[in-house]
Amino acid sequence: MITKNVKPIQEKFMVGDGMDKILGIIQARGGSKGIPKKNIKEINGKPLISYTIEEANKTKLFHNFVVSSDDIEILDVSKSYGAYPLQRPDELSGDTVLSVDSLHWAVLECEKIFNIKYDYVVELPCVCPLRKDIHIKEAVNKLIKTGADSVISVNDMTDKHPTRMKRIIDDKIEDFCSEYPEGDAGRRQDLEPCYIRNGGIYSMKRDTLINDFTRHGEDSRPYVMGNLNSVNIDTMIDFKLAEVLLKDEG
């Protein structure tokens, strides 16, 4: 169970000096449009959100781990897996609300509830069920050791490089990025690597979020994850792919 006062991990991924106060959080609204009740939809016999809670629990990093939601069913499921249920207000639950705004509120609310001021905040979207505890620990370790404002998970997208992106204008194909014309690109193997945020880990200094209303800050560093661990569930195709990969893990 994720509890209020966990001991720092004593292994090769020792984080900071063990005195850092870290809040772990999942934001999970109930109004998923593409996949109804996506966050608690069963995948291989368990609700989707449970995979993230369980991996977070394994890290032993967090002073508190909460799930912020407007949906009572999501909160009940999350509580059953050991996360603290934090019900967000209606004004922060609509489709047009920015997730950074609801995250900002949740951190300040948790500081009131638990009577603590955090050093770091780690947001773990539950739509990445193949992200493991080792990824979380390595990302947080990098955040603390480098002193960066944030460390955000990415994965390689060179096979979908910007130089290959197109737009269609008057039924004609044109390069989407004029600064990267495909005709000058050469072989795929020679392209400069490019990356995309995979939505798995957003780790940040507490003050970067609270004072500047941003997850990123001026000094934002990457944590590169493998493509299989980076599956982000947005559509039923993503869901089916994650289901197959989780079954393969046994």
C-alpha positions as CSV (number, residue, x, y, z in Angstrom):
1,M,0.0,0.0,0.0
2,I,1.2,3.5,-0.8
3,T,1.6,5.2,2.5
4,K,2.4,8.6,3.9
5,N,6.0,8.0,5.1
6,V,8.0,5.5,3.1
7,K,11.7,5.0,3.6
8,P,14.1,6.0,0.8
9,I,15.1,3.2,-1.5
10,Q,18.5,1.7,-0.7
11,E,19.7,0.5,-4.1
12,K,21.6,1.8,-7.1
13,F,18.9,4.3,-7.9
14,M,19.1,6.0,-4.6
15,V,17.2,9.3,-5.0
16,G,18.7,12.4,-3.5
17,D,19.6,12.2,0.2
18,G,16.4,10.4,1.2
19,M,15.0,13.6,2.7
20,D,13.2,14.9,-0.4
21,K,9.5,15.2,-0.1
22,I,7.9,13.9,-3.3
23,L,4.2,13.9,-4.3
24,G,3.1,11.3,-6.9
25,I,-0.1,11.9,-8.7
26,I,-2.4,10.6,-11.3
27,Q,-5.0,12.9,-12.9
28,A,-7.9,10.9,-14.2
29,R,-11.1,12.6,-15.3
30,G,-14.2,10.5,-15.7
31,G,-15.3,12.0,-19.1
32,S,-13.2,10.0,-21.5
33,K,-14.7,10.4,-25.0
34,G,-12.8,8.0,-27.2
35,I,-12.9,5.0,-24.8
36,P,-15.7,5.3,-22.3
37,K,-14.5,4.9,-18.7
38,K,-11.0,4.4,-20.1
39,N,-9.1,5.0,-16.9
40,I,-10.8,2.1,-15.1
41,K,-11.5,-0.1,-18.1
42,E,-10.3,-3.6,-17.5
43,I,-7.1,-4.6,-19.4
44,N,-6.0,-8.2,-18.8
45,G,-8.3,-8.5,-15.8
46,K,-7.3,-5.3,-14.0
47,P,-8.4,-1.7,-14.3
48,L,-6.1,0.4,-16.4
49,I,-5.3,2.8,-13.6
50,S,-4.1,0.0,-11.3
51,Y,-1.0,-0.6,-13.4
52,T,0.3,2.9,-12.7
53,I,-0.6,2.8,-9.0
54,E,1.2,-0.6,-8.6
55,E,4.4,0.5,-10.3
56,A,4.4,3.8,-8.4
57,N,4.1,1.8,-5.2
58,K,7.1,-0.4,-6.1
59,T,9.4,2.7,-6.3
60,K,9.0,3.6,-2.6
61,L,9.7,7.2,-3.6
62,F,6.6,9.0,-2.6
63,H,5.6,10.6,0.7
64,N,2.1,10.7,-0.7
65,F,0.5,9.2,-3.8
66,V,-2.9,10.5,-4.9
67,V,-5.4,10.1,-7.7
68,S,-7.2,13.3,-8.5
69,S,-10.5,12.8,-10.3
70,D,-14.1,14.2,-10.6
71,D,-15.4,10.6,-10.9
72,I,-16.4,8.7,-7.7
73,E,-15.9,5.3,-9.4
74,I,-12.4,6.1,-10.4
75,L,-11.6,7.4,-6.9
76,D,-13.1,4.2,-5.3
77,V,-11.0,1.9,-7.6
78,S,-7.9,3.9,-7.0
79,K,-8.4,3.8,-3.2
80,S,-8.8,0.0,-3.4
81,Y,-5.3,-0.2,-4.9
82,G,-3.7,2.0,-2.2
83,A,-3.9,5.6,-3.7
84,Y,-5.3,8.5,-1.7
85,P,-8.5,9.6,-3.5
86,L,-8.6,13.4,-4.1
87,Q,-11.9,14.7,-5.5
88,R,-11.4,17.7,-7.7
89,P,-14.0,20.6,-7.8
90,D,-16.4,20.9,-10.8
91,E,-14.7,24.0,-12.1
92,L,-11.6,22.0,-12.7
93,S,-13.3,19.0,-14.3
94,G,-14.5,20.2,-17.7
95,D,-13.2,19.4,-21.2
96,T,-11.6,22.9,-21.5
97,V,-9.7,22.9,-18.3
98,L,-5.9,22.8,-18.7
99,S,-4.3,19.8,-17.0
100,V,-1.6,22.1,-15.6
101,D,-4.3,24.1,-13.8
102,S,-5.9,21.0,-12.2
103,L,-2.4,19.7,-11.3
104,H,-1.5,23.1,-9.7
105,W,-4.7,22.9,-7.6
106,A,-4.1,19.3,-6.6
107,V,-0.6,19.9,-5.3
108,L,-1.7,22.9,-3.1
109,E,-4.6,20.8,-1.9
110,C,-2.4,17.9,-0.9
111,E,-0.1,20.2,0.9
112,K,-3.0,21.3,3.0
113,I,-4.4,17.8,3.6
114,F,-1.0,16.3,4.5
115,N,0.5,19.4,6.2
116,I,3.6,19.3,4.1
117,K,5.5,21.3,1.4
118,Y,6.8,19.1,-1.3
119,D,10.1,19.4,-3.0
120,Y,9.1,17.5,-6.2
121,V,6.0,16.5,-8.0
122,V,5.8,13.4,-10.3
123,E,2.7,13.1,-12.5
124,L,2.1,9.7,-13.9
125,P,-0.7,9.5,-16.4
126,C,-2.4,6.2,-16.2
127,V,-2.7,5.8,-20.0
128,C,0.9,4.3,-20.1
129,P,0.5,0.9,-18.4
130,L,3.8,-0.5,-19.7
131,R,5.9,2.2,-17.9
132,K,7.7,0.4,-15.1
133,D,8.9,1.4,-11.6
134,I,12.5,1.5,-12.9
135,H,11.5,4.2,-15.4
136,I,10.0,6.3,-12.7
137,K,13.0,5.9,-10.4
138,E,15.5,6.7,-13.1
139,A,13.6,9.8,-14.2
140,V,13.3,11.2,-10.6
141,N,16.9,10.4,-10.0
142,K,17.9,12.4,-13.0
143,L,15.7,15.3,-11.9
144,I,17.3,15.5,-8.5
145,K,20.9,14.8,-9.5
146,T,20.9,17.4,-12.3
147,G,19.0,20.1,-10.5
148,A,16.8,20.6,-13.6
149,D,13.4,22.2,-13.4
150,S,11.8,19.0,-14.9
151,V,12.5,15.6,-16.4
152,I,9.9,14.4,-18.9
153,S,9.8,11.0,-20.6
154,V,10.1,10.8,-24.4
155,N,10.7,8.1,-27.0
156,D,12.4,8.0,-30.3
157,M,10.3,8.9,-33.4
158,T,12.9,9.0,-36.1
159,D,10.8,6.6,-38.2
160,K,8.2,9.4,-38.3
161,H,10.7,12.2,-38.7
162,P,9.4,15.8,-39.3
163,T,11.1,15.7,-42.7
164,R,8.6,13.0,-43.8
165,M,5.6,15.0,-42.6
166,K,3.4,16.4,-45.3
167,R,0.5,18.8,-45.8
168,I,-2.1,18.7,-48.6
169,I,-2.9,22.0,-50.2
170,D,-5.2,22.2,-53.3
171,D,-4.8,18.4,-53.6
172,K,-1.0,18.7,-53.8
173,I,1.5,17.2,-51.3
174,E,3.9,19.7,-49.8
175,D,6.6,19.4,-47.1
176,F,5.1,20.3,-43.7
177,C,8.4,21.6,-42.3
178,S,10.0,23.8,-44.9
179,E,13.2,23.8,-42.9
180,Y,13.4,20.0,-43.3
181,P,12.6,19.4,-47.0
182,E,12.4,15.6,-47.7
183,G,14.4,15.9,-50.9
184,D,17.5,17.0,-48.9
185,A,17.1,14.5,-46.1
186,G,19.0,11.6,-47.5
187,R,18.7,8.1,-45.9
188,R,16.6,7.5,-42.9
189,Q,19.6,6.2,-41.0
190,D,21.3,9.6,-41.5
191,L,18.5,11.7,-40.1
192,E,19.0,13.6,-36.9
193,P,17.1,11.6,-34.1
194,C,13.8,13.2,-33.0
195,Y,11.7,12.4,-30.0
196,I,8.1,12.8,-28.8
197,R,6.7,13.2,-25.3
198,N,5.2,9.8,-24.6
199,G,2.9,11.0,-21.7
200,G,4.5,8.5,-19.2
201,I,6.3,10.7,-16.7
202,Y,6.3,14.4,-15.9
203,S,8.6,14.9,-13.0
204,M,9.3,18.5,-11.8
205,K,10.3,20.8,-9.0
206,R,7.4,21.8,-6.9
207,D,8.2,25.5,-7.2
208,T,8.5,25.3,-11.0
209,L,4.8,24.2,-11.1
210,I,3.5,26.3,-8.4
211,N,5.3,29.6,-9.1
212,D,5.5,29.4,-12.9
213,F,2.4,27.4,-13.7
214,T,4.3,25.0,-15.9
215,R,5.5,21.4,-15.9
216,H,8.6,22.2,-17.9
217,G,10.5,25.3,-16.6
218,E,13.5,26.7,-18.4
219,D,15.7,23.7,-17.8
220,S,13.7,20.6,-19.0
221,R,15.6,17.4,-19.5
222,P,14.6,14.2,-21.3
223,Y,14.2,10.7,-20.0
224,V,14.3,8.4,-23.0
225,M,12.1,5.3,-22.8
226,G,11.9,2.4,-25.3
227,N,9.0,2.4,-27.7
228,L,7.3,-0.7,-26.3
229,N,7.2,0.8,-22.9
230,S,5.9,4.1,-24.3
231,V,2.5,2.9,-25.6
232,N,0.0,5.6,-24.7
233,I,-3.6,4.6,-24.8
234,D,-5.8,7.1,-26.6
235,T,-7.7,4.9,-29.0
236,M,-9.0,1.3,-29.0
237,I,-6.1,0.4,-31.3
238,D,-3.7,1.6,-28.6
239,F,-5.7,-0.3,-26.0
240,K,-5.5,-3.6,-28.0
241,L,-1.8,-3.1,-28.5
242,A,-1.2,-2.5,-24.8
243,E,-3.3,-5.6,-24.0
244,V,-1.2,-7.8,-26.2
245,L,2.1,-6.5,-24.9
246,L,0.9,-6.9,-21.3
247,K,-0.1,-10.5,-22.0
248,D,3.4,-11.1,-23.4
249,E,4.9,-9.9,-20.2
250,G,3.0,-12.7,-18.4
